Amino acid sequence: MSSHEQQDLVEDGYRRAKEVTRHHAKSFFFASYLLFGQRRKAAFALYAFCRRLDDLVDGDEPHVVPMDLPVRLAKARQMVAELYLPMPELASQELGSPAERLMAAEAQSPWEPSEFAALKHTVRHYRIPEQPFQDLISGMEMDLTKNRYTTWEELDLYCYRVAGVVGLMLTPVLGCAEVKASQPAADLGRAMQLTNILRDVREDLERGRVYLPSEELAAFGLSEDDLRRGKADERWRAFMRFQVERARVYYARAAAGVHYLQGFGSQSMVRMMGAIYGDILRDIEARDYDVFSARAHVTTRRKLALATGVFMRPGAALPAPRGDAGVPLLPTGTGG
């Protein structure tokens, strides 16, 4: 393929990634307007990569998992390894040399070729390390083998793998090579994933999944049967108040790292994402924690109001913690 053809392929991939983002991630797409040029295109490429993996696991119908899914996820690992052949210094230290990990086994790729070309361009342009991509695939594999969680420690690992690592992927794109920014970036992903879990209790049940830790449900006198009944009683409200507080601690910890981002528009974009997802928690509260009868959401009008707040009072859009913000744990918990 000529260099001109390769460039056309990459640009087509960025266009496709933009459409994937526009269709599937309206809040992320809305916030992406605060990024410009290559940074915005790179954010789309990374989102499309994550979306394709997620679609592999969830499929279009509940309980339907492709028979060759483990093989396809293994293929995804190989394709990620290929990205790092010319950049072994950024390859996963846990998994070893990319060249040694490549195999000849054939499997259907989860990506359209141009989308993967755009991802390759993004990874090499911003020198994004490999480990977050491999950890994301590990998170997808957890959804193959695990549909219940006992402790917060287990769920926290899942939240890190499927969302925290996305923050790590985006950090170089947003103009930051500072190691100190890694934990806040991962914490924003954790906060957003926990918000999704609290919002989507009913939908996850329909898919045969319960992400809420059974240990913590039991501490509030709740069981999986209570979730199926879908009644927001005082036990449920107390449980949700605890979880919402935990999510807000993660948002606050993420806010403490925003100042590390030096790319034009990057700080505003991250504050916007935190504000929009944090507002889902506000809507859950406004519904008196009833996430069973309707889905909590943020309207376009509300998003515009939040966008104004990001520019007028940026510190209020994603407020930083005062002092050391510890993640709330129950006495039965084991980590955080």
N, C-alpha and C positions, 0 to 999 in steps of 0.2 A: 504494500500500500504506500502510495506517495505521501510526502509530508502534507501536501494540500488536501488529499483525501482524508488523512488522519485528522487534520484540523477540522474538516467538515464533520467528521464522525463525532469528535469531541463536542462541537457546538450543537449538533443535533442531540447529543446526550444531555447537555445542559438544558436545552429546550424541553426535552421529555421530562427531565427531573423537576423542572419548574411546574409542569402540568400535574405531575404526581403530587407535588406539594400543595398546589392550589386545590386539588380535588380532595385530598385526604387530611390535610392539616391546616384548616382555615385560620386558627390562631397563630400558628407558626408563620404562615404565609403573610398574615396581616403584620406581624412584627418584623418580617423580613424587609418591609419597605424602609426600615431604618438603616439597612445595609446598602452598600453601593458596589457596582462593578463586579469584579471577580469574587469578592467576599460573598456577595449575595448568591452568585451562581454556585459557589462552593457549598454554601449552606443547603441549597436545593439538592446538590449531588449527594451530600451526606444523608439528607432526609430520605431520598429515594432508595439509597442502599438499605437503610434501616427498615423502610416500609416493605421492600421486597422480601426481606427476611421474615418480618412479622406476618406477611400474607402467606408465606410458606407454612407457618405453624397454624394460623387461625383458619385459613381457607375461606371459602364463601359460605359454608354451611356449618352449623354446630356439629361437633363430634366427628367431622370429616377430616382425616389426616392422610395425605398421600402415602401410599405404601412405601415409596422409595425416599421418604423424607430424610431419614438418617443419612442416606447416601448423598442426597442433595445438599444437606448441611455440611457434610464432609467435603463435597465439591466446593462449597462456598469458602471453607477454610483454605483449600488449595488456591483458589483464585485470589484470596487476600494475600496469601504467602507470595504469589507471583508479583504482586505490586512492589514487594520489598527486595526483589532480587538485586536491583541496582542500589539499594539503600540498606545494606545489612546492619548498619549501625542503629537503624530505627526499628529493626525487627524484634519480635518478641523474644526476650531472654529466656522465658519459661519454655518455649517450644523449640528453640534451637534454630539452626540455619534454615532459611527459606528454601534453599536449593535441595536440602536433604528431605524436606517435607513434601515436595511435589511428587505426585503419583500419576500414573497413566490412566487410572480408572475413569471411565466416562460416566457422566451423570448430567441431567438437565440443569442448566444454569438458572438461578433465580433472576438474572438480570438480562435485559435487552442489551446487545453489544455496545450500542452507543452510550447507554447509561453507565456501563462499566468503564468505558473509555473516559467519560467525564469524571468518574470517581478516581480513576488512575491519575488523571491530570491534577485533580484537587489534592490528592494525597502527596504527590511529588512536588507540586508547587508550594504547598504549605508545610511539607515535611511532617506529616502527621504520623505518630508512632503506630506500630501494628497492634500492640496489646489490646487497646480498647475495641478494635474490630473483632478480635478473637474472643474477648470476653463477652461481647454482644452475642456472638454465635453460641457461646456457652449458656447465655440466658435463654436463647431460643430452645436449646436442648433441654433446659429445665422444664419448659412447657410441654415437652414430649413425655416426660417421666414423672412429673409432679403436678398434681392439681389441687393439693391441700397443703397448708403450712401450719406447723404446730407453734413455732416461736417467732418472736419479732426478729431474732437473729437470722433465721432462715429467710424471712420475707425481705429483710434489709439487703441480704446478698442478692436476691432476685432483683430488687429495685436498682441496686448498683449495676448489675449486669445488663439489664434491659434499658436503663435510662441514664444512670450516673455516667456510664462510659460515653454516652452521646455528648455530654458536656466536655469530656476530655478530648473527643474528636474535634469539637468546635473551637476549643480554646486557641489552637494555633491560627485558625481561620479568623478569629476575632482579634488577632494582633497581640498575642501573649505567649511568651516562651518561659514565663516565670513559674518555677516549680510550685511556689506557694499558692498559685491559683488553682492547682489541681483539685484540692479538697473542696473548695467552694463550688467549682464547676460540677463536680460529682454530686454535691449536695443539692444543687438546683435540680438535677435530673431525678434524684431520689424524691425530692419534694413533689415534683410534677407527677411521677409515677404513683406515689401514695395518693395524691389527689385523684388521679384516674381511678385507682382501686376503690376509693371511698365513693366516687360518683357512680361507678359501674357495677355495684354489687349485684343488682338484678340481672344485668346482661351477662355477667360472668357466671352466675348461677345457671342461666339458660344454656351456657356452654359447658356446664359440668365442672366449673372451677370455683373454688373459694379461696381467695388470697388472704383474707383476714385471718390472723393467727388464732387457731382454736384455743390456745392457752389464754390469750387475752380475752376472747369472747367469753370463755368460762369464768374468768375473773369478774365479769360483769353479769354473770348469771344467764348468759346466752349460749345457744347452740346453733348448729346448722339448720335444725328444724325451725328455729325462730326466724332465720333469714328467709326460709321458704315461705313462711306465713306472711312475711313482708309487713309486719306491724311495727311502727316507730313508737314503741312505748318508752317509759322512763329508763329502763335498762339500756335500750338501744341508744337513746339520746346521750346518756352518760358515757357509753362506749365511744360514740362518735365525737363527743366533745374532747375526749382524751386523744383520739386519733387526729383531729383537726389541729389541736395544740401541737402535737408532734410534727405534723406537716409544716406548720408555721415556723417551728424552730429550724427546720431545714431551709426554708426560704430565707430566714434571717441569717443563717450561716453562709448561704450563698451570696447574700448581699455584701457580706464583708470582703468578698474577693472581686467585686465589680471594678474597683479602681485599678486592678492590674491590666484590664483590657485597654489596649491603646489604638486599635483599629477605628477608623472614622465611623461613628454611628454604633459601634459595638456595645458600649455601655448602655445606651438607650435601648437597643434591641433586647439585651438581657433583662433590663428592668421591665420592659414591656411584657416579655414572656412571663416573668415572675408575677407581674401585676395581674395579667389575664388569668393565669392558672390559680393564683391566690384568690382571685375573685370567684372562682368556682366554689371555694370553701365558704365564701360569704353567702353565696346562693344556697348552698347546702344548709347553712345556719338559718337563712331566711325561710326555708321550707320546714323548719323545725326538725331537721335531720331525716326527713322522709325522702330517701333516695329510691324507694320502691315504686311509688306511684307515677313518678315523672323523673326525667333526667335533668340534673342541674346543669346550667349552661350560662354563658355570658353573651348577651345580645350584641349586635353590631353597634348599636347606639352606646351601650356601656363601654365597649372597646374603644370607641372614639373618645369618650370621656376619660378613660384611663390613659389613652395616648396623650391627651392634653396634660394630664397630671404628670406624666413622665417628663415632659419638657418644663412645666411650671414648677413642680416640686419633686425632682427626681429621687431625693432621699425618702420621700413618703411612698413612692410607688413600689419600692422594694426595700423596706427599712432594715438597716443593719442591727445586729443584736447589741444590747448594752451589757458589756461584760462577757463572760464565757457562757455560751448557749449550749446547755446539755440537752440531749435528746430524751424526752420523757420515757421512763420505763416503769412497768409494773414490778412489784416485788418478785413476781414469777419469771420476769424476763431474764435473759442471759447475756444480752449485749446491746450495742447501739453506738 
